[in-house]
Amino acid sequence: MVYLGFNWIAFGFTRQRLHVFLATGLQMSENKPDPEEHDIVTHCVPIAEFEQKMLEGTIRDGCTLSAWGLYLLWKARHS
């Protein structure tokens, strides 16, 4: 697991951080959510589809966008 950095979730409003990690070598397995996670749905999408969803505004939350930016910077330096 590689630490990519952190982002302030709502800078100027709260000091809450979002830490971003890159995990590799993972495999899909059966979901076993905790009771409070019962309504979370996960699925895999190709990177091109993920990026298209960001461009279209389907994915627009700042945490996801900034985490993706950190990953792209890391990838550019390690490719």
Sequence and secondary structure as in RCSB ss.txt:
>XXXX:A:sequence
MVYLGFNWIAFGFTRQRLHVFLATGLQMSENKPDPEEHDIVTHCVPIAEFEQKMLEGTIRDGCTLSAWGLYLLWK
ARHS
>XXXX:A:secstr
 EEEEEEESSTTT   EEEEEE  S         GGGTT       HHHHHHHHHHTSS  HHHHHHHHHHHHHH
HH  
